[in-house]
Amino acid sequence: MFTPEYPARSDAAPYPSSDAVASAEQSAAALRAGVEVPPTEAVGRGVLLALLAVPVGVAATVLVWQLGFIASITSFAIAAGASYLYVRGAGTAPRAGLVPLILVILTGVVLSFLAVVAADAVAYYNTPEGAELGWPSATSFVLAHLFDPSVLGSYGSELAMFGVFAVLGTFGTLRRLLAGRRS
């Protein structure tokens, strides 16, 4: 007759730890007492989801710029989108993930600005004057001029507006998130 062998219980077995059991019991006791237990914040999942706002924001920025509007306004959209996605992914408003969320937003704003410069460089490369410069491809032309101080200097006011809207959008969005968390 075959008798199955059951593995001996060890610390590596898939049983909850005593800390997890105690925490679950405390949460259950708090719920029975009517005390609201704050949800745990999944920072990594929130940041990963917030990163989705970056390529969408970059694409929107270039589109708005190509249409001839002030593209720096999309910094608001990047901040709002990244914050919304962070909350959806993390399960709560940012606390431990506040600094990573701000870094995601700032990364999106910087990449949006650089995308505007790159789009203008490609547009110039495709003109007769750009073709006369002799660059083998638009990619090499963009990479050679994307961080050129004289090129970036010509975007001074746009860069300042991107910075202002990024700060306002980030501050306003995060303030609403943090105020909603306290209530």
C-alpha positions in Angstrom: 0.0 0.0 0.0 1.2 3.5 -0.9 1.3 6.1 1.8 2.1 9.6 0.7 4.9 11.3 2.5 4.1 14.8 3.7 7.0 17.2 4.0 8.0 18.3 7.4 7.0 21.8 8.3 9.9 24.2 8.2 10.4 27.9 8.0 10.7 27.7 4.2 7.3 26.0 3.9 4.5 28.2 2.4 2.9 28.9 5.8 2.4 32.4 7.0 5.0 33.7 9.4 4.1 34.5 13.0 4.4 38.2 12.2 2.0 37.9 9.3 -0.5 36.0 11.4 -0.2 38.6 14.2 -0.6 41.4 11.6 -3.6 39.8 10.1 -5.1 39.3 13.6 -4.5 42.9 14.5 -6.1 44.1 11.2 -9.1 41.9 11.8 -9.4 43.2 15.4 -9.1 46.8 14.1 -11.9 46.2 11.6 -14.1 44.7 14.2 -13.5 47.7 16.4 -14.4 50.0 13.5 -10.9 51.4 13.1 -9.9 51.9 9.5 -6.7 50.1 8.6 -4.7 52.0 5.9 -3.9 49.9 2.9 -0.4 48.9 2.3 1.4 50.8 -0.4 2.9 48.7 -3.3 5.6 51.2 -4.3 7.2 49.1 -7.0 3.9 48.3 -8.8 2.8 52.0 -8.5 6.1 53.3 -10.0 5.9 50.7 -12.8 2.4 51.7 -13.7 3.2 55.5 -13.4 6.0 55.0 -15.9 3.3 54.4 -18.5 2.5 58.1 -18.4 6.0 59.0 -19.7 5.7 57.7 -23.3 2.1 58.9 -23.5 3.2 62.3 -22.3 6.2 62.5 -24.6 4.0 61.6 -27.6 1.3 64.2 -26.5 4.0 66.9 -26.1 5.4 66.3 -29.6 1.9 66.3 -31.1 0.9 69.5 -29.4 4.3 71.1 -30.3 3.9 70.1 -34.0 0.4 71.6 -34.0 1.9 74.9 -32.9 0.6 75.1 -29.4 2.5 75.6 -26.1 3.6 72.1 -25.4 4.8 72.7 -21.9 1.2 72.5 -20.7 1.5 68.7 -21.2 3.7 68.7 -18.0 0.4 69.0 -16.1 -0.9 65.9 -18.0 2.3 63.9 -17.2 2.0 64.8 -13.5 -1.7 64.0 -13.3 -1.4 60.8 -15.4 1.6 59.5 -13.5 0.0 60.3 -10.1 -3.3 58.6 -11.1 -1.5 55.5 -12.4 0.7 55.4 -9.3 -2.4 55.4 -7.0 -4.0 52.7 -9.2 -0.9 50.5 -9.0 0.1 51.2 -5.4 -3.3 50.9 -4.0 -3.0 54.2 -2.0 -1.8 57.7 -2.3 2.0 58.0 -2.3 3.8 58.1 1.0 6.9 55.8 0.7 6.7 56.2 -3.1 6.5 60.0 -3.1 10.1 60.6 -4.1 10.1 57.9 -6.9 6.8 59.3 -8.2 8.3 62.8 -8.4 11.3 61.4 -10.2 9.0 59.6 -12.7 7.2 62.9 -13.4 10.4 64.9 -13.8 11.9 62.2 -16.1 8.7 62.5 -18.2 9.0 66.3 -18.4 12.7 66.2 -19.3 12.2 63.5 -22.0 9.2 65.5 -23.3 11.4 68.6 -23.7 14.2 66.6 -25.4 11.6 65.0 -27.7 10.5 68.5 -28.8 14.1 69.4 -29.6 14.5 66.1 -31.5 11.3 66.7 -33.4 12.5 70.1 -34.5 15.9 68.7 -35.5 14.3 66.0 -37.6 12.1 68.7 -39.2 15.1 70.8 -40.0 17.1 67.8 -41.3 14.2 67.2 -43.8 14.5 70.7 -45.3 16.8 71.6 -48.2 19.1 73.5 -45.8 19.4 70.5 -43.5 20.1 68.2 -46.4 23.0 70.4 -47.5 24.8 69.8 -44.2 25.7 66.4 -45.3 24.7 64.3 -42.4 24.2 60.6 -43.3 20.9 60.2 -41.5 18.4 62.1 -39.4 19.3 60.0 -36.4 23.0 61.0 -36.5 21.9 64.6 -37.0 19.6 64.5 -34.0 22.2 62.8 -31.8 24.9 65.3 -32.7 22.7 68.3 -31.9 20.4 67.1 -29.2 22.7 68.2 -26.3 24.4 71.0 -28.2 24.4 74.1 -25.9 23.8 76.5 -28.7 20.7 74.4 -29.8 19.4 74.1 -26.3 20.0 77.8 -25.7 17.6 78.6 -28.5 14.9 76.9 -26.4 15.4 79.0 -23.3 11.9 80.3 -22.8 10.3 76.9 -23.7 12.6 75.2 -21.2 11.6 77.6 -18.5 7.9 77.1 -19.3 8.4 73.3 -19.1 10.0 73.7 -15.7 7.3 76.0 -14.4 4.4 73.8 -15.6 6.2 70.7 -14.3 6.5 72.2 -10.8 3.0 73.5 -10.8 1.5 70.3 -12.2 3.5 68.1 -9.8 2.8 70.3 -6.8 -0.9 70.7 -7.5 -1.5 67.0 -8.3 0.5 65.7 -5.3 -1.2 68.3 -3.0 -4.6 67.0 -4.1 -3.5 63.4 -3.6 -2.0 64.1 -0.1 -5.1 66.1 0.9 -7.4 63.3 -0.1 -5.4 60.9 1.9 -5.8 62.9 5.2 -9.5 63.1 4.9 
